[in-house]
Amino acid sequence: MKSKASTRGKMRVIHGQPSWRLASSAVEVYVTGTGGHLGPVTFEHKGRKLQPYSVAPWATEKPACPMPPIIRVLRGDFFCLPFGNNTTPFRGEKHPVHGETANARWQFQTLETRRRRHLLHLSLRTKVRRGRVDKRIWLVDGQNVVYSQHVVSGLSGRTNLGHHAMLKFPEAPGSGRLSTSRFVYGQVFPRAFELPEAGGYSWLKPGAAFDSLEEVPTITGRPADLTLYPARRGFEDLVMLVNGDHVSFAWTAVTFPRERYVWFALKDPRILRETILWLSNGGRHYPPWSGRHVNVMGIEEVTSYFHFGLAEAARKNPISARGFPTCLALSPTKPLVVPYIMGVAAIPAGFDRVASIRAAQGNQAILLKSDSGRQVKAAVEVNFLRAGAGVGPGTG
Protein backbone atom coordinates (compact mmCIF):
# COMPACT_ATOMS: atom_id res chain seq x y z
CA MET A 1 0.00 0.00 0.00
CA LYS A 2 1.36 3.39 -0.96
CA SER A 3 1.89 6.05 1.65
CA LYS A 4 -0.67 8.81 1.84
CA ALA A 5 0.84 11.95 3.30
CA SER A 6 -0.58 15.38 4.04
CA THR A 7 1.57 18.48 4.40
CA ARG A 8 -1.33 20.82 5.09
CA GLY A 9 -1.81 20.08 8.78
CA LYS A 10 -5.41 21.24 8.91
CA MET A 11 -6.53 21.93 12.49
CA ARG A 12 -9.87 22.08 14.26
CA VAL A 13 -10.82 23.59 17.61
CA ILE A 14 -11.41 20.87 20.22
CA HIS A 15 -12.27 21.86 23.79
CA GLY A 16 -11.06 25.38 23.10
CA GLN A 17 -7.74 24.49 21.46
CA PRO A 18 -6.73 24.26 17.78
CA SER A 19 -5.67 20.64 17.39
CA TRP A 20 -4.52 18.10 14.83
CA ARG A 21 -6.52 14.90 14.38
CA LEU A 22 -5.04 11.42 13.92
CA ALA A 23 -7.26 8.36 13.57
CA SER A 24 -7.15 4.63 12.90
CA SER A 25 -9.90 2.04 12.72
CA ALA A 26 -9.95 1.83 16.54
CA VAL A 27 -8.55 5.08 17.97
CA GLU A 28 -9.03 8.81 17.45
CA VAL A 29 -6.64 11.31 19.01
CA TYR A 30 -6.28 15.08 18.96
CA VAL A 31 -3.01 16.88 19.66
CA THR A 32 -3.06 20.56 20.59
CA GLY A 33 -0.87 23.01 18.73
CA THR A 34 -0.03 24.74 22.00
CA GLY A 35 1.95 22.42 24.27
CA GLY A 36 1.40 19.29 22.18
CA HIS A 37 -1.14 17.86 24.63
CA LEU A 38 -2.62 14.58 23.42
CA GLY A 39 -6.33 14.63 24.17
CA PRO A 40 -9.11 13.89 23.97
CA VAL A 41 -8.46 10.27 22.98
CA THR A 42 -11.29 7.94 22.00
CA PHE A 43 -10.78 4.18 21.93
CA GLU A 44 -13.51 2.12 20.22
CA HIS A 45 -14.21 -1.52 21.00
CA LYS A 46 -17.25 -3.41 19.72
CA GLY A 47 -19.29 -0.25 19.40
CA ARG A 48 -18.22 1.19 22.75
CA LYS A 49 -16.38 4.51 22.85
CA LEU A 50 -13.96 4.86 25.76
CA GLN A 51 -12.44 8.21 26.72
CA PRO A 52 -10.20 7.64 29.77
CA TYR A 53 -8.27 10.93 29.74
CA SER A 54 -9.23 14.14 31.51
CA VAL A 55 -9.72 17.61 30.05
CA ALA A 56 -9.53 20.57 32.42
CA PRO A 57 -13.00 21.89 33.32
CA TRP A 58 -11.97 25.43 32.32
CA ALA A 59 -10.89 24.38 28.81
CA THR A 60 -13.48 26.48 26.98
CA GLU A 61 -13.77 29.30 29.50
CA LYS A 62 -12.37 32.79 29.11
CA PRO A 63 -9.44 32.91 31.57
CA ALA A 64 -10.43 34.66 34.79
CA CYS A 65 -6.81 34.95 35.87
CA PRO A 66 -3.37 34.79 34.22
CA MET A 67 -2.20 31.23 33.65
CA PRO A 68 0.64 29.60 31.71
CA PRO A 69 -0.26 27.83 28.46
CA ILE A 70 0.12 24.39 30.06
CA ILE A 71 -2.66 25.11 32.59
CA ARG A 72 -4.91 26.73 30.02
CA VAL A 73 -4.62 23.71 27.69
CA LEU A 74 -4.35 20.97 30.37
CA ARG A 75 -5.56 17.59 29.06
CA GLY A 76 -4.67 14.00 28.22
CA ASP A 77 -0.94 13.44 28.10
CA PHE A 78 1.99 15.72 27.30
CA PHE A 79 5.77 15.51 27.18
CA CYS A 80 7.78 17.53 29.71
CA LEU A 81 11.36 18.67 29.07
CA PRO A 82 12.47 19.55 31.67
CA PHE A 83 9.84 18.11 33.99
CA GLY A 84 8.46 20.00 36.97
CA ASN A 85 7.78 23.50 38.28
CA ASN A 86 11.24 24.79 37.30
CA THR A 87 10.91 27.64 39.78
CA THR A 88 14.68 27.73 40.39
CA PRO A 89 16.86 28.66 37.38
CA PHE A 90 19.46 26.10 36.32
CA ARG A 91 22.83 27.47 35.14
CA GLY A 92 21.17 30.57 33.79
CA GLU A 93 18.28 28.68 32.19
CA LYS A 94 14.75 29.64 33.25
CA HIS A 95 12.35 27.00 31.97
CA PRO A 96 8.55 27.26 32.13
CA VAL A 97 6.47 24.79 34.13
CA HIS A 98 7.12 21.34 32.61
CA GLY A 99 9.28 22.90 29.92
CA GLU A 100 8.76 24.45 26.52
CA THR A 101 7.54 21.11 25.17
CA ALA A 102 4.37 21.42 27.29
CA ASN A 103 3.79 25.15 26.62
CA ALA A 104 5.21 26.28 23.28
CA ARG A 105 3.74 26.10 19.80
CA TRP A 106 4.49 22.86 17.94
CA GLN A 107 5.07 22.85 14.19
CA PHE A 108 3.34 20.44 11.84
CA GLN A 109 5.61 18.18 9.79
CA THR A 110 3.45 15.47 8.26
CA LEU A 111 0.38 13.31 8.63
CA GLU A 112 0.60 10.03 6.76
CA THR A 113 -0.78 6.52 6.42
CA ARG A 114 1.22 3.49 5.36
CA ARG A 115 0.34 -0.19 5.70
CA ARG A 116 -2.50 0.41 8.17
CA ARG A 117 -0.22 2.61 10.27
CA HIS A 118 -1.05 6.26 10.82
CA LEU A 119 1.57 8.81 11.85
CA LEU A 120 1.41 12.42 13.03
CA HIS A 121 4.84 14.09 13.14
CA LEU A 122 5.33 17.46 14.88
CA SER A 123 8.49 19.33 15.84
CA LEU A 124 9.61 22.03 18.24
CA ARG A 125 12.73 24.20 18.26
CA THR A 126 13.57 24.87 21.89
CA LYS A 127 14.92 28.30 22.83
CA VAL A 128 15.88 28.20 26.50
CA ARG A 129 18.38 25.44 25.73
CA ARG A 130 18.66 25.35 21.97
CA GLY A 131 17.84 22.13 20.20
CA ARG A 132 14.98 20.23 18.61
CA VAL A 133 12.31 17.83 19.79
CA ASP A 134 10.38 15.66 17.32
CA LYS A 135 7.03 14.28 18.44
CA ARG A 136 5.69 11.24 16.59
CA ILE A 137 2.36 9.64 17.40
CA TRP A 138 1.44 6.35 15.71
CA LEU A 139 -1.85 4.47 15.57
CA VAL A 140 -2.26 1.00 14.08
CA ASP A 141 -5.54 -0.24 12.61
CA GLY A 142 -7.13 -2.86 14.82
CA GLN A 143 -5.13 -1.90 17.92
CA ASN A 144 -6.47 0.11 20.88
CA VAL A 145 -3.03 1.57 21.44
CA VAL A 146 -1.25 4.93 21.13
CA TYR A 147 2.47 4.77 20.36
CA SER A 148 4.24 7.98 21.39
CA GLN A 149 7.86 8.84 20.68
CA HIS A 150 9.90 11.97 21.37
CA VAL A 151 13.35 12.41 19.87
CA VAL A 152 15.51 15.04 21.60
CA SER A 153 18.41 16.19 19.43
CA GLY A 154 21.04 18.91 19.46
CA LEU A 155 20.78 19.55 23.21
CA SER A 156 23.56 18.90 25.69
CA GLY A 157 23.78 18.78 29.46
CA ARG A 158 21.70 17.28 32.20
CA THR A 159 17.92 17.27 32.20
CA ASN A 160 14.95 15.64 33.82
CA LEU A 161 11.97 14.74 31.68
CA GLY A 162 8.77 12.74 31.50
CA HIS A 163 5.23 12.07 30.32
CA HIS A 164 2.23 13.50 32.15
CA ALA A 165 -0.86 11.38 31.50
CA MET A 166 -4.09 12.22 33.37
CA LEU A 167 -7.05 9.88 33.74
CA LYS A 168 -10.60 10.91 34.60
CA PHE A 169 -12.21 8.34 36.91
CA PRO A 170 -15.94 7.63 37.17
CA GLU A 171 -17.59 9.45 40.08
CA ALA A 172 -18.17 6.41 42.33
CA PRO A 173 -15.54 6.05 45.10
CA GLY A 174 -13.02 3.33 44.25
CA SER A 175 -14.33 2.98 40.69
CA GLY A 176 -10.77 2.46 39.42
CA ARG A 177 -8.14 0.05 40.70
CA LEU A 178 -4.51 1.07 40.27
CA SER A 179 -1.51 -1.24 40.04
CA THR A 180 2.09 -1.02 38.85
CA SER A 181 5.02 -3.25 38.09
CA ARG A 182 7.40 -3.78 41.00
CA PHE A 183 8.85 -0.62 42.50
CA VAL A 184 11.92 -0.51 44.73
CA TYR A 185 11.12 2.64 46.69
CA GLY A 186 8.04 4.75 47.30
CA GLN A 187 7.73 8.15 48.95
CA VAL A 188 5.16 10.86 49.54
CA PHE A 189 6.08 14.36 48.36
CA PRO A 190 8.65 15.58 50.94
CA ARG A 191 6.93 18.87 51.74
CA ALA A 192 3.35 19.94 52.27
CA PHE A 193 1.97 19.46 48.77
CA GLU A 194 -0.74 22.05 49.31
CA LEU A 195 -1.05 24.83 51.90
CA PRO A 196 -4.38 25.61 53.62
CA GLU A 197 -3.51 29.30 53.84
CA ALA A 198 -3.28 29.32 50.03
CA GLY A 199 -6.53 27.38 49.59
CA GLY A 200 -5.09 23.89 49.11
CA TYR A 201 -5.31 20.71 51.17
CA SER A 202 -3.39 17.41 51.30
CA TRP A 203 -3.97 14.15 53.18
CA LEU A 204 -0.81 12.05 52.90
CA LYS A 205 2.09 12.42 55.36
CA PRO A 206 4.86 14.55 53.79
CA GLY A 207 8.06 12.62 53.10
CA ALA A 208 6.71 9.26 54.33
CA ALA A 209 8.33 6.21 52.71
CA PHE A 210 6.28 3.13 51.83
CA ASP A 211 6.68 -0.21 50.08
CA SER A 212 3.03 -0.87 49.25
CA LEU A 213 0.45 1.38 47.58
CA GLU A 214 -2.13 -0.21 49.84
CA GLU A 215 -0.58 1.26 53.00
CA VAL A 216 0.64 4.82 52.55
CA PRO A 217 1.01 6.97 55.72
CA THR A 218 -1.36 9.92 56.17
CA ILE A 219 -1.53 12.92 58.50
CA THR A 220 -4.24 11.11 60.50
CA GLY A 221 -2.00 8.19 61.46
CA ARG A 222 -4.19 5.75 59.53
CA PRO A 223 -2.78 4.45 56.22
CA ALA A 224 -4.45 5.13 52.88
CA ASP A 225 -4.97 2.59 50.11
CA LEU A 226 -3.92 4.37 46.91
CA THR A 227 -4.93 1.43 44.71
CA LEU A 228 -8.60 2.45 45.05
CA TYR A 229 -9.59 5.76 43.46
CA PRO A 230 -11.33 8.21 43.53
CA ALA A 231 -10.86 8.72 47.25
CA ARG A 232 -10.19 11.52 49.74
CA ARG A 233 -12.43 14.12 48.06
CA GLY A 234 -11.22 17.63 48.85
CA PHE A 235 -7.51 16.77 48.84
CA GLU A 236 -4.52 16.86 46.47
CA ASP A 237 -1.58 14.53 46.97
CA LEU A 238 1.59 13.40 45.22
CA VAL A 239 3.73 10.29 45.58
CA MET A 240 6.67 8.91 43.62
CA LEU A 241 7.67 5.32 42.90
CA VAL A 242 11.15 4.28 41.77
CA ASN A 243 10.80 1.49 39.22
CA GLY A 244 13.06 -1.53 39.05
CA ASP A 245 15.21 -1.30 35.90
CA HIS A 246 16.14 -4.98 35.43
CA VAL A 247 13.06 -5.70 33.30
CA SER A 248 12.32 -5.33 29.60
CA PHE A 249 9.54 -2.86 30.38
CA ALA A 250 7.75 -1.33 33.36
CA TRP A 251 4.00 -0.81 33.46
CA THR A 252 1.16 1.04 35.17
CA ALA A 253 -2.50 0.01 34.87
CA VAL A 254 -5.93 1.10 36.04
CA THR A 255 -8.83 -1.35 35.91
CA PHE A 256 -12.40 -0.05 35.65
CA PRO A 257 -14.41 -3.18 36.54
CA ARG A 258 -17.87 -1.67 36.07
CA GLU A 259 -16.91 -0.19 32.69
CA ARG A 260 -15.20 -3.51 31.82
CA TYR A 261 -11.90 -2.19 30.55
CA VAL A 262 -8.34 -1.58 31.70
CA TRP A 263 -6.05 1.31 30.78
CA PHE A 264 -2.34 0.52 30.67
CA ALA A 265 0.96 2.27 29.99
CA LEU A 266 4.31 0.67 29.14
CA LYS A 267 7.76 2.27 29.27
CA ASP A 268 11.49 1.59 29.26
CA PRO A 269 12.50 2.08 32.94
CA ARG A 270 16.06 2.90 31.96
CA ILE A 271 14.79 6.07 30.26
CA LEU A 272 11.78 6.85 32.47
CA ARG A 273 12.95 5.64 35.88
CA GLU A 274 10.19 6.86 38.21
CA THR A 275 6.39 7.01 38.30
CA ILE A 276 4.69 10.02 39.90
CA LEU A 277 1.06 9.68 40.98
CA TRP A 278 -0.84 12.96 41.26
CA LEU A 279 -4.11 12.41 43.12
CA SER A 280 -6.22 15.43 42.20
CA ASN A 281 -9.61 15.33 43.85
CA GLY A 282 -10.80 18.88 44.46
CA GLY A 283 -8.14 19.93 46.96
CA ARG A 284 -7.24 23.20 45.21
CA HIS A 285 -9.67 26.00 45.91
CA TYR A 286 -7.77 28.78 44.15
CA PRO A 287 -8.46 29.63 40.48
CA PRO A 288 -8.67 28.15 37.98
CA TRP A 289 -8.98 24.89 39.94
CA SER A 290 -11.63 26.25 42.34
CA GLY A 291 -12.39 22.86 43.86
CA ARG A 292 -13.71 21.44 40.56
CA HIS A 293 -10.73 19.42 39.30
CA VAL A 294 -11.95 16.11 40.74
CA ASN A 295 -11.56 12.36 40.21
CA VAL A 296 -8.35 12.87 38.21
CA MET A 297 -5.19 10.83 38.63
CA GLY A 298 -1.98 11.96 36.98
CA ILE A 299 0.17 8.96 36.05
CA GLU A 300 3.46 10.59 35.19
CA GLU A 301 6.31 8.45 33.88
CA VAL A 302 9.50 10.40 34.50
CA THR A 303 13.13 10.61 35.39
CA SER A 304 12.93 13.38 37.96
CA TYR A 305 12.97 14.38 41.62
CA PHE A 306 9.24 14.67 42.12
CA HIS A 307 8.05 17.79 40.28
CA PHE A 308 10.46 20.31 41.78
CA GLY A 309 12.20 21.00 38.47
CA LEU A 310 15.53 20.71 36.71
CA ALA A 311 17.69 22.49 39.30
CA GLU A 312 16.59 20.17 42.10
CA ALA A 313 16.73 17.04 39.92
CA ALA A 314 20.23 17.81 38.61
CA ARG A 315 21.86 18.33 41.98
CA LYS A 316 22.17 15.73 44.71
CA ASN A 317 18.81 15.08 46.32
CA PRO A 318 17.40 12.42 48.68
CA ILE A 319 16.36 10.18 45.77
CA SER A 320 19.63 10.39 43.82
CA ALA A 321 21.52 9.93 47.11
CA ARG A 322 19.88 6.50 47.31
CA GLY A 323 21.39 5.63 43.95
CA PHE A 324 18.31 6.28 41.81
CA PRO A 325 18.82 8.60 38.80
CA THR A 326 16.73 11.77 38.70
CA CYS A 327 18.40 13.21 35.58
CA LEU A 328 19.67 12.07 32.19
CA ALA A 329 22.68 13.38 30.25
CA LEU A 330 21.93 14.74 26.79
CA SER A 331 24.50 14.57 24.00
CA PRO A 332 24.42 17.01 21.06
CA THR A 333 25.67 14.22 18.76
CA LYS A 334 23.42 11.37 19.91
CA PRO A 335 19.64 11.94 19.98
CA LEU A 336 17.71 10.73 23.00
CA VAL A 337 14.69 8.63 22.03
CA VAL A 338 11.82 8.45 24.54
CA PRO A 339 9.22 5.79 23.60
CA TYR A 340 5.96 5.35 25.49
CA ILE A 341 2.89 3.15 24.92
CA MET A 342 -0.65 3.74 26.21
CA GLY A 343 -3.75 1.70 25.48
CA VAL A 344 -6.91 0.01 26.67
CA ALA A 345 -8.19 -3.56 26.68
CA ALA A 346 -11.67 -4.96 27.30
CA ILE A 347 -11.91 -7.22 30.35
CA PRO A 348 -14.33 -9.99 31.35
CA ALA A 349 -16.48 -10.02 34.46
CA GLY A 350 -14.41 -10.90 37.50
CA PHE A 351 -11.25 -9.25 36.20
CA ASP A 352 -10.18 -7.05 39.12
CA ARG A 353 -6.84 -5.28 39.64
CA VAL A 354 -4.00 -6.06 37.21
CA ALA A 355 -1.40 -8.29 38.86
CA SER A 356 1.02 -8.64 35.95
CA ILE A 357 1.64 -7.63 32.36
CA ARG A 358 4.02 -9.59 30.18
CA ALA A 359 4.90 -9.75 26.51
CA ALA A 360 3.30 -12.49 24.41
CA GLN A 361 3.22 -13.75 20.83
CA GLY A 362 6.80 -12.78 20.06
CA ASN A 363 6.35 -9.26 21.45
CA GLN A 364 3.31 -8.66 19.25
CA ALA A 365 0.92 -8.68 22.22
CA ILE A 366 0.73 -8.34 25.98
CA LEU A 367 -0.99 -10.65 28.44
CA LEU A 368 -2.67 -8.96 31.40
CA LYS A 369 -3.42 -11.14 34.40
CA SER A 370 -5.61 -10.02 37.29
CA ASP A 371 -5.39 -10.75 41.01
CA SER A 372 -8.43 -12.99 40.54
CA GLY A 373 -6.62 -15.06 37.91
CA ARG A 374 -8.55 -13.82 34.86
CA GLN A 375 -6.48 -13.02 31.77
CA VAL A 376 -6.85 -10.85 28.68
CA LYS A 377 -4.60 -10.39 25.68
CA ALA A 378 -4.12 -7.15 23.78
CA ALA A 379 -2.34 -6.52 20.48
CA VAL A 380 0.64 -4.32 21.35
CA GLU A 381 3.96 -4.13 19.50
CA VAL A 382 6.23 -4.20 22.53
CA ASN A 383 9.43 -3.87 20.48
CA PHE A 384 8.48 -0.23 19.96
CA LEU A 385 9.96 0.47 23.40
CA ARG A 386 13.40 -0.49 22.07
CA ALA A 387 13.08 1.11 18.65
CA GLY A 388 15.62 3.61 17.33
CA ALA A 389 15.11 7.23 16.29
CA GLY A 390 12.30 7.66 13.79
CA VAL A 391 11.26 3.99 13.91
CA GLY A 392 7.61 3.26 14.42
CA PRO A 393 5.59 0.19 15.38
CA GLY A 394 6.01 -2.73 13.03
CA THR A 395 9.21 -1.42 11.45
CA GLY A 396 11.89 -2.14 14.05
Buried (B, 14 or more C-beta within 10 A) or exposed (E): EEEEEEEEBEBEEBBBBEBBBBBBEBBBBBBBBBBBBBBBBBBBBEEEEBBBBBBBBBBEEEEEEEBBBBBBBBBBBBBBBBBBBBEBEBEEBEBBBBBBBBBBBBEBBBBBBBEBBBBBBBBBEBEBBEBBBBBBBBBBBEBBBBBBBBBBBBBEBBBBBBBBBBBBBEEEEBBBBBBBBEBBBBBBBBEBBBEEEEBBBBBBBBEBEBEEBEEBBBEEEEBBBBBBBBBBEEBBBBBBBBBEBEBBBBBBBBBBBEBBBBBBBBBBBBBBBBBBBBBBBBBBBEEBBBBEBBBBBBBBBBBBBBBBBBBBBBBEBEBBEEEBBBBBEBEEEEBBBBBBBBBBBBBEEEBBBBBBBBBBEEBBBBBBBBBEEBBBEBBBBBBBBBBEBBBBBBBB
